[in-house]
Structure formats: structure tokens, C-alpha cells
């Protein structure tokens, strides 16, 4: 998929999504971290309906780090009790191939590096149009430019070791979530075997 929310792409396993949700527009409910989302999802007073679009950000290659399998965001408890079994969910994370639901994942570039997902606010309208492969945030370009100017990355958590190397050199989902230094330069010759 493409759109102003995922200029470098996103994926959805549309065969595993509820057909009616493949064309959907609804208000965003944004979570900045997995622990924040997990704590809120059980709250019976959570301001959410079946039309809400759940958004989990900071779960991509740099943000999590490591792009964990957090993409099948749980349905809020109050909606489960109403019989709701699927809703539109977005994240820069990933999910298992055996998971199901209207989950748009691998959003690139991810929020932690300033991708458009970082600019979404709760209440913004998000349009999912699977037949046209489109994911669109209904916010004007002028407002997005203002939000971008105000956006600041989270302070780095890693100052040494493998984690520092990882977040400084991992590529985005559309580039394979690989180390950038493994993708360029001449091939490494096979070592001599003695």
C-alpha cells in the first residue's frame, strides 16, 4: 500500500481482514508504546468504537527496537464484549503470518525516525482503501508541515554496544530491516580454508 501515511509503503494481509473493513475511514486512537496500548486496551472507559482506527507507533526497526511482532493489536475489551472481532489497526511493527485481521503493518518510514505515523493525532481521520492500495491521513499538507516542524525524536536509549550499532544502522521495513553496511560495497570473498 502507499499514501501520505506510508510514502515508502505498508502491507496488509487483506485475505485475513474482514471484507467490510477493506474500505474504511475512521478516527485514530494513537498509542506511543506497546505498554501504553496494553494498559489502555482493557479499560472499559476507553474512548473507542468499532469505527476507530487503532494506531501503535514506535514499534518499528529503530523505535522498538527490532520490529517485534506487535502488529496484531488486541481489540479493546469493551468492543470484544459487544461482539466486535476485527477493526482497522496500523503500526510500524510486524505480525506473525498466522495472525488475522485488518492490520496494516511495516509502515515506512517508521514513526521513530520521523515517518508520517509520528505526526498522527488521536481523532485524525484515516482512510484505508485496500482495492486501491491506499492509506491516507486526512490532514492538510499545511497542518502536517506544522506538526513535522514541532516533532522531535525520542532521546536515544542506547549509548554503546550492539543496541547502539543496531539503531544507528538498521534499515527501514521497505529496505529489509537489515544493517546498511551489509548492503553496499564489493562482495566479501570466501575465506581460504587450510
Secondary structure, DSSP 8 states (H G I E B T S, - for coil): -BSTT-TT--EE-GGGS-GGGGEEEEEEEEESSHHHHHHHHT-TT----TT-EEEE-S-STTTTTS--S--S----HHHHTTT-----EEESS---TT--SSEEE--SS-GGGT-GGGG--TT-EEEEETTTTEEEE-S-HHHHHHHHHH------S--SHHHHHHHHHB--GGGTS-BGGGSSSS--------
